[in-house]
Structure formats: structure tokens, C-alpha cells
Amino acid sequence: MLSILIPTYNYDCSNLVEELYTQCTRAAIEFEVIVANDGSTIKLEKLSALSNHLAHFRLLDFAENKGRSVIRNILINESKYERLLFIDSDMLICKDDFIVTYLKEDAPMVSGGIGIIDDNNQNYILHKKYEKNRSENIATTSNLYILKKILNEFKFIDVKKYGYEDIIFSYQVAKKYNIKFIQNALIHCGAIPTDDYLKRLEESTEVLVDLYKNPQYRNDIIGCSKLLRAYLKIKYVRVLFLLAFATIKPCILKQLKSKNPNLYLLDIYKLGLLCKKIKG
């Protein structure tokens, strides 16, 4: 028995739903697929049509955007089975045994991983390079097979901006439950243009600062964030670092927007953002 949970915003994931539905039907299991439309500003007509003729598919429509954490917690509450599969709406299934592979697993939490579409589109190269080289062994809700009882015990933190809610969740869960990583990747179709990706880093840094300043989450966010631990090592020379960062920032940005962005320079850029936003 399996509940497949898909939050979406401005993305019609009807093809994903149909493939998941086909694989679950072929596996002869009890299942449901639930998509939560988190206040999309475009019409998702194909999804609406699917909800009219697929017996085990539901579309939850919300007029206002509730955010990444809240919408996932709503999906958990709406699910009826004890095994859940979280998938982001902009994912592509690339193997016929995707569902069956998960059904063979009995670990409390299983991460299948994320692949990327490997093309030479210059506009998306920074985001794709980061996902290809830095996303291994990070259990995110983009592709996560998990027992419902864990999600009833560890809710996603309600953050208002992008970033860290699933990373800190995985860190908290791993202290009590085994997390297994397997080769059952989905392909991420929603790569972000470099300029937008850099703006998203600003948002995620603000979330990181808020979590660090909150005593309830401080120890956990330090434990799961290499960036924050790097900051703590240099915080007493933060002002000097910021002076140097202000000088080299234009050069770093130019390099990150090049055909071959350097991820170590991306680390320095992120550290500079953190030093700037974390007061004192």
C-alpha cells in the first residue's frame, strides 16, 4: 500500500502522474496519487482532467500559496497509507521499475537520488553542475520513500522562503532512523537559470540565518550545514572577510556565470552572503 505525494506550483505534472499510475497498476498494489496545487498562477487543466477519470488520483487545489513545508504537511495528513513516496512535480521517471524498486525496500527511509538532463544550455549550467556534483547522499523530498509514522513524528519546519526545510528534516530523522540511499534516481527537469539560482541562494541564506538564530533548531542546523560550520570558524574575522569579499565579489559572479563555473568559488560566494546576512 502506497501513497504518492506530489506538491506542485505552476507546473503541470500530468505526465508524471500517468506514469506513476501505470507503474502502480502494473505492480498490482493498493495505492493513491495525490497532487497538491499550491496556489499556481496558471491553469493546470490536464491535471484537473485526470482527476475526473483516474480512480486513485486526487488533486488538491489551493487558491493561495502555502509554502514548501506547509503543503507537504497537508499532503501527509491527506494520505491514507503507511508508506509514502514524496516526489517533486518537475521530475521525470526514466526507468520502468521505478515503483517496484522502492517496493522491495523495507528501510524506514529510502532516498533514490536525483539525476540531471545533461545538455549544454549555458543558462542553466551552474544549477546543473551543483546538482551533479554536490547532491549525493542528501535525502530530500524530491525523491523520498518513507514510513508515515516518521513524518507524523518529524514535521517539516514551516519556512516562508526557499531552502533547508528538507535538509534539517533529514538530519533530525537520521539521528533516530536509518536512511538508506539506493540507485533509483529521478531526472530533474526544472533546472534554474543562473541569475535566478543566485537569487535563490539569497533566499536560502536568509532561511539558514533564521534557523541558526532560533534556539529550537540551532544545534541541528549547525550539524547539517557545512556552510554554517565554515562561518563559525571565521566569525571573529567576519568583518575582514566581508571587506575582501566585497572586492572579489564581481569577479566571482562573472566566473559563476561562465561556461565552466567553479563550485569552490560558489562556496566562497555563499559564505560571503551568510557573513553579510548574519548580524554579529
N, C-alpha and C positions, 0 to 999 in steps of 0.2 A: 504494500500500500504506500502510495507516494503522492505528496502534494508538491507541485512545481509552482514556484512563486516568482513572478516577473514584474518588477516596478518599471514604469516607462514614463518618459517625458518627451513629447514632441518626436516620437519615433514609433512608426508602425511596425510592430514585430509580428505581424500575422504569419509570415513565412516561418519564423522560429516556432510559433505556436503549432502550426500544422505539422512540422517535422517532429516536434516533441510528442504530439498527439499520436502520430503514426507509429513512432517507436514504442510508446507505452502500450498502444493497442496490440502491436505485434508481440510484445513481451507478455501479454495476457495477464496484466496486473490491475488491481484497483488503483485508480489514480484520479487526480484532478489537476487542471492547469488554471491558475488564477493570475490575471494581469491587472495591476493597479495603475490606472491612468492618473498620474499625479499633476493634475491641472494643466494639461497640454494646451497650448495656444493654437494648435492645428487640429483639424478633424481626423480622427483615426477610424475612417469608415470601414476599412477591411476588417479591423478587429471587431467592430460592432456587428458586422455581418456574420463573422464566425461565431459570435456568442449566441446567434439565433439558431444555429443548426449543429453545433458540437455539444453533445450532452454533458461532457465532463469539463467544459470550459466556461469560466466566468470572467466577465470584465467589470471591474470596479471603477466607476467614473467619479472623479473628484473635481469640482469646479476650481478650487484653489490649490496651489502648490503647497504640500505639507512638508516637503524636505525628505532627504535620503533616509534618515533614521526613522522618522515617524511613519513613512509609507511602508517600510519594511516591517515595523512592529504591527501595523494594521494587517498586513498580509499574514503574519504569523497567527494573529488572532482569528483570521478568517479561515485558516487551513483546518482540515479535519483529520489528517493522517499523522502518524508519529514520525515518519521520515519526510524531511523537507529537502527540496532542491532549489536553491536560490540561483537565478540566472539574470544577468543584465540584459536589457532588451536589445542592445546593439551587438549581440553575439551571434556567431554563425556556427552551426553544427557541421563538422567536417568528417564524421565517421558514423557508420550505420549502427554500431553497437554502443553508442554513447550512453544510453539509458541502461542497457544490460550491464555495462562495465560497472556502473555505480551499484546496481542491484546485487552484485557479487560481494560488495564490501560490507563489513559489519562494524567497522570502527565508528566511534561516536561522531566523528567529524572528519570529512574527507574533502580535500581540495584537488580538483582536476587540472588546474593551471589555465593559463591564457596564452594563445599564440597570436601572431600578428599577420596581416596581409603584407607581404614583403614586396613592396614596389619602390619606385624611385621618385615618388612625388615629394618634391622639395618642401612643400608647405607643411608636411606632417612628420618630417624626419626626426625631430627632437623627441616627440612623444613616442614614436615607434621605437627609437633606439633605446629609450629608457625602459619601456615595457619588455623589450627583448633581452636586455642585459641586467635589469635590476628587480624584476618582479618574481623571480623564482623563490620558492619556499615562503611566500606570503599568502596566507589564506584569506582571500577577500570574497565578498558576496557576489562577485561576478560569475563564479562557478563553484558553488559550495553545497555539498551533500551532508546533511546534519540531522541529528535527532532533535525533535521538537522540544523535548524536556530541557535541553541545553539552552534553547532560545527562550524558554519560559523562565529560566534561571538567570540568564545574562541577556538583558535587553540592550538594544543599540542605543548609544548615547544620543540625545537629541541635540545635534549641532545644526546651526542655522545656515552654515556655509559648507563648501566642499572640503572633504578630507578628514581622514583619521578615524572616523566612527567605526569602520570595519576592522581597521588595524588594531585599535585598542581593544575591540571586542575579541579578536582572535588571540591577542596576548593574554587577556583575562581568562579566556576559556582554556588556553594551553596550560595554565597553572593547575588545572584540575582534571582535564580530559586529554586523552591522546589525540593529536591531529595527524592524520595520515596524508601524505602527498603522493598522488599517482599520475600516470600519463593518461589523462582523459581531457585534453585541452579543448576549449572553445576558441574560435577565431574572433578577435575584437575588430569589429567593422567601424567603430566610432572614434577613430584617431582624431586628435585635435590639432588644428593649425598651430604653428609655433607661437605666434603672438598671443593666441587665446590660451595656450598651455602655460605661458609665462604669467598671464593674468590669474590663471587658476592656482598657480603656485603662491601668489599673493594671498588668495583666499585661504588656502590650506595652512599657510603660515599663521594666519590670524586664529584659525581653529586650534593650532598647536599651542599658541600662546595662551589662549583661553583655558585649555585643558591643563596646562602647566600651572596656571595661577589658581586653579580650583583644587583645594586640598584633597577632595574626594578622589581625584584622578591623577594627581601629581606623580606619585610613585610609579603607576602603571604607564603613564605616557613617557616618563623618563626611560623606563625599561624597554619600551618598544620603539623608541625614536632615536636612531643614531645621530640625527641632526641635533636634537636637543642635548644629547650627551656631549657632542662636539662643542656646542655653545657653552655648556657648564665648565668645560676645560679652559675656555678662553674668556669667560665673562669678566674677569678682573682687568683684562686689557681690551674690553669691548670697544671703548672709545677709539683707541689706536687702530683696531681692526676696521672700524667704520670709516675712519679717515682714509685708510688705504683702499677700502672697498669703493668709496666714492670716486677715487681716482681711476681705478681699473674697471669700474662697472661698465662704461661704454664699450670697452674692448671685449669684455666677457659677453655682453649681449650680442655684439657683432659676431663673435665666434659661435655662439649658441644658435644663431640664425643662419650659419653657413651650411655647406653641403655635408660636412663631417663634424657635427657638434661633439665637444668633449664633455663627457659626463662628470669628470672631476671638476671641471670649471662650473658645471651645473651645481655641484655640491657647494662650491665656494659661493655661488650666487644665492643659493638657498640659505646658507649660513649668514650671508650679508643681510638678507631680508629678515631673518629671525633676530639678528642683533639690532636691527632698526626698529622692529615692532615690539620687542620685549623690553619694556621700560625698566631700567635698573637691574 
